[in-house]
Amino acid sequence: MHRSRSHRPRPGRAADLRRLRPGPSRHVTGRWGGLTLGAPHDGTFRFNELPRRVDGVSEKMLSQTLHALERDGLVRREAQPTNLPRVDYALTPLGQAVTERLMGLIELVEERMPEVLVARERYDAERAEC
C-alpha cells in the first residue's frame, strides 16, 4: 500500500524519533540541558547563580551546556560592561517555549514517581529470584 506524502512523519516530530540527529534535541534532553534550561525559566540569572539552581553541575559543564543552548537559540547571553566581569543568561522566546513543555514533562514524571518506584521494586524482586 502506497502512502501519500501527507502521511509521512515530518522531520523532528515525535513520530520520527529514529531520525534524530545531534543538535538542539540532544542539548535539551542531555544530562544537564534540561536542568540548565529549567533554572532561568522565571527570569534572568548571572552565571554564578546558576550552579546553585542546577544541583551537581560543575562550572565547566554548565559553561559548555550554556554555550550549546546559546548556539541553538534557546538561551541569550549578555555580557555586562562592568569592572567585575558579569554575564547574565535568560531564555529566548524559543527557549521559553521548549522549557514550558520540558517543565510539563518533569511535573508528569514527578507526579507519577510512585508508579516508577513500584515498577523498580517489582523488577528488582523478579531479578533477585533468578
PERAWO-V699446 format. One record per residue. RES is the residue in one small letter. SS is DSSP state (~ for helix, > for strand, _ for the rest). PSI is psi in whole degrees, 0 to 359 (none if undefined). OMEGA is omega in whole degrees, 0 to 359 (* if undefined). Layout:
res->(RES;RES)
ss->(SS;SS)
psi->(PSI;PSI)
omega->(OMEGA;OMEGA)
This chain:
res->(m;h;r;s;r;s;h;r;p;r;p;g;r;a;a;d;l;r;r;l;r;p;g;p;s;r;h;v;t;g;r;w;g;g;l;t;l;g;a;p;h;d;g;t;f;r;f;n;e;l;p;r;r;v;d;g;v;s;e;k;m;l;s;q;t;l;h;a;l;e;r;d;g;l;v;r;r;e;a;q;p;t;n;l;p;r;v;d;y;a;l;t;p;l;g;q;a;v;t;e;r;l;m;g;l;i;e;l;v;e;e;r;m;p;e;v;l;v;a;r;e;r;y;d;a;e;r;a;e;c)
ss->(_;_;_;_;~;~;~;_;_;_;_;_;_;~;~;~;~;~;~;_;_;_;_;~;~;~;~;~;~;_;_;_;~;~;~;~;~;~;~;_;_;_;_;_;>;>;~;~;~;~;~;~;~;_;_;_;_;_;~;~;~;~;~;~;~;~;~;~;~;~;~;_;_;_;>;>;>;>;>;>;_;_;_;_;_;>;>;>;>;>;>;_;~;~;~;~;~;~;~;~;~;~;~;~;~;~;~;~;~;~;~;_;~;~;~;~;~;~;~;~;~;~;~;~;~;~;~;~;~;_)
psi->(129;130;141;166;326;342;356;140;142;144;139;355;154;331;348;48;332;346;4;134;162;136;208;320;323;326;325;320;359;176;315;343;310;317;321;320;322;335;309;20;343;30;194;141;148;154;316;341;333;320;331;335;343;87;127;355;139;160;321;312;321;316;315;318;316;320;316;317;325;316;324;357;18;335;142;130;131;113;126;133;78;166;315;131;131;127;128;148;142;157;143;171;320;316;323;317;316;317;323;314;321;317;325;319;316;316;319;313;316;321;324;10;322;323;322;316;321;316;318;314;315;314;310;320;319;321;329;332;338;none)
omega->(183;177;177;180;184;180;178;177;177;178;178;179;181;181;184;184;182;181;181;179;175;181;185;182;179;179;181;186;179;185;185;185;181;179;180;178;182;184;182;187;180;176;179;181;173;181;184;178;186;180;177;181;179;187;174;182;175;178;180;181;177;179;179;181;179;178;179;180;177;179;180;178;182;183;176;179;179;176;181;180;179;179;174;181;179;179;178;178;176;177;171;175;177;178;177;179;179;182;177;180;180;179;175;178;179;179;179;181;180;179;183;182;177;178;178;181;176;179;178;180;179;180;181;179;179;181;180;181;184;*)
